[in-house]
């Protein structure tokens, strides 16, 4: 059974290694997606779960 990522960071690393998905997204979209998600990791790293939920609640 394959091991699934346990964090967003691991998921992004897996995505970068997936040449099929990276090619399907194209260089511009894949780079932008990775940059945005890594900035989210940095922004939310010191936030409580309640703060994270609140941020996403008002975003969407």
Secondary structure, DSSP 8 states (H G I E B T S, - for coil): -----SSHHHHHHHHHH-HHHHHHHHHHHHHHHHHHHHHHHHHHTT--HHHHHHHHHHH-
